[in-house]
Amino acid sequence: MRCKELRAGLGCSQEQFANLIEMDRSYYASIEVGRRNVSLSNLKKIADGFQISIAELMRGVS
């Protein structure tokens, strides 16, 4: 949910954001809905796409 909130704040579609971070759209979509365990390297890609740290990305996630 955190990724979805941040992405919506950017005004990007899932496809646009996935392309920005060079990730498959369906893989990214499954992360947003919590169907994937995400590797550290992919968390880094996502955080970099939002121009935030991994710690900031994980803020509020239980």
KOLVEXDO-463652 format. One record per residue: residue in one letter; residue number from 1; x negated, y negated, z of N, C-alpha, C, O in turn. Coordinates in steps of 0.1 Angstrom, whole numbers, plus 5000, padded with zeros to 4 digits. Layout:
BEGIN
A  NUM  X  Y  Z  X  Y  Z  X  Y  Z  X  Y  Z;
...
END
This chain:
BEGIN
M  1  4992  5012  5000  5000  5000  5000  4991  4987  5000  4995  4977  4994;
R  2  4980  4988  5007  4971  4976  5007  4966  4972  4994  4966  4960  4990;
C  3  4963  4982  4986  4958  4979  4972  4969  4973  4964  4967  4964  4956;
K  4  4981  4978  4965  4993  4973  4958  4995  4958  4962  4998  4950  4953;
E  5  4995  4955  4975  4997  4941  4979  4986  4932  4973  4989  4921  4968;
L  6  4974  4936  4974  4963  4928  4969  4964  4926  4954  4962  4915  4949;
R  7  4967  4937  4947  4969  4936  4932  4980  4927  4928  4979  4919  4919;
A  8  4991  4928  4935  5003  4919  4933  4999  4905  4935  5003  4896  4928;
G  9  4990  4902  4945  4986  4889  4948  4977  4883  4936  4977  4871  4934;
L  10  4971  4892  4929  4963  4887  4917  4972  4885  4905  4968  4879  4895;
G  11  4984  4891  4905  4993  4890  4894  4989  4899  4883  4992  4897  4871;
C  12  4983  4910  4886  4979  4920  4876  4988  4932  4877  4993  4936  4887;
S  13  4989  4939  4865  4996  4952  4865  4986  4962  4869  4974  4960  4870;
Q  14  4991  4974  4872  4982  4985  4875  4972  4987  4864  4960  4990  4866;
E  15  4977  4987  4852  4968  4990  4840  4958  4979  4839  4946  4982  4836;
Q  16  4961  4966  4841  4952  4955  4840  4941  4957  4850  4929  4955  4847;
F  17  4945  4959  4863  4935  4961  4873  4926  4973  4871  4914  4972  4873;
A  18  4932  4984  4868  4924  4996  4865  4914  4994  4854  4902  4998  4855;
N  19  4918  4987  4844  4908  4983  4833  4897  4974  4838  4886  4976  4834;
L  20  4901  4965  4846  4891  4955  4852  4880  4963  4860  4868  4959  4859;
I  21  4884  4973  4868  4875  4980  4876  4870  4993  4869  4863  5001  4875;
E  22  4873  4995  4856  4869  5007  4848  4873  5020  4855  4865  5029  4857;
M  23  4886  5021  4858  4892  5033  4864  4904  5037  4856  4911  5028  4851;
D  24  4906  5049  4855  4918  5054  4848  4931  5049  4855  4932  5050  4868;
R  25  4941  5044  4848  4953  5038  4854  4960  5048  4862  4965  5045  4873;
S  26  4962  5060  4857  4969  5070  4865  4962  5074  4878  4969  5077  4888;
Y  27  4949  5074  4878  4942  5077  4890  4944  5065  4900  4946  5067  4912;
Y  28  4943  5053  4895  4945  5041  4904  4959  5041  4909  4961  5038  4921;
A  29  4969  5044  4901  4983  5044  4905  4985  5054  4916  4992  5052  4926;
S  30  4978  5066  4915  4980  5076  4926  4973  5071  4939  4977  5076  4950;
I  31  4963  5063  4938  4957  5057  4950  4967  5048  4957  4969  5048  4969;
E  32  4974  5040  4949  4983  5030  4954  4995  5037  4962  5000  5031  4972;
V  33  4999  5048  4957  5010  5055  4964  5005  5065  4974  5014  5072  4980;
G  34  4992  5066  4977  4987  5074  4987  4986  5089  4984  4986  5097  4993;
R  35  4985  5092  4971  4984  5106  4967  4970  5111  4965  4967  5122  4962;
R  36  4960  5102  4967  4946  5105  4965  4938  5102  4977  4940  5092  4984;
N  37  4928  5110  4980  4918  5107  4989  4907  5100  4981  4902  5106  4971;
V  38  4903  5089  4984  4894  5081  4976  4880  5082  4981  4877  5081  4993;
S  39  4871  5084  4971  4857  5084  4975  4852  5070  4978  4858  5060  4974;
L  40  4841  5070  4985  4835  5057  4989  4831  5049  4976  4832  5037  4976;
S  41  4826  5056  4966  4822  5048  4954  4834  5042  4947  4833  5031  4942;
N  42  4846  5049  4947  4858  5043  4942  4863  5032  4951  4869  5023  4945;
L  43  4862  5034  4964  4866  5023  4973  4858  5010  4970  4863  4999  4970;
K  44  4845  5012  4967  4836  5001  4964  4841  4994  4951  4841  4982  4950;
K  45  4844  5002  4941  4849  4997  4928  4862  4988  4930  4863  4977  4925;
I  46  4871  4993  4938  4883  4986  4941  4881  4973  4949  4886  4963  4945;
A  47  4873  4974  4959  4869  4962  4967  4862  4952  4958  4866  4940  4959;
D  48  4853  4956  4950  4846  4947  4941  4856  4940  4931  4855  4928  4928;
G  49  4866  4948  4927  4876  4942  4918  4884  4931  4925  4889  4922  4918;
F  50  4887  4933  4938  4894  4923  4945  4884  4912  4951  4889  4902  4957;
Q  51  4871  4914  4948  4861  4905  4953  4861  4903  4968  4860  4892  4974;
I  52  4863  4915  4975  4863  4916  4990  4854  4927  4994  4850  4936  4985;
S  53  4851  4928  5007  4843  4939  5012  4852  4952  5014  4864  4950  5014;
I  54  4846  4963  5015  4854  4975  5018  4861  4973  5031  4872  4978  5033;
A  55  4854  4967  5041  4860  4965  5054  4873  4957  5053  4883  4959  5059;
E  56  4872  4946  5045  4884  4938  5043  4895  4945  5035  4907  4944  5039;
L  57  4891  4954  5026  4901  4962  5019  4908  4971  5028  4920  4973  5027;
M  58  4901  4976  5038  4907  4986  5048  4914  4979  5059  4921  4986  5067;
R  59  4913  4966  5061  4920  4959  5072  4935  4962  5071  4941  4959  5061;
G  60  4940  4966  5083  4954  4968  5084  4959  4982  5080  4970  4986  5081;
V  61  4949  4990  5075  4953  5004  5070  4951  5013  5082  4941  5014  5089;
S  62  4961  5021  5085  4960  5031  5096  4957  5044  5091  4956  5054  5099;
END
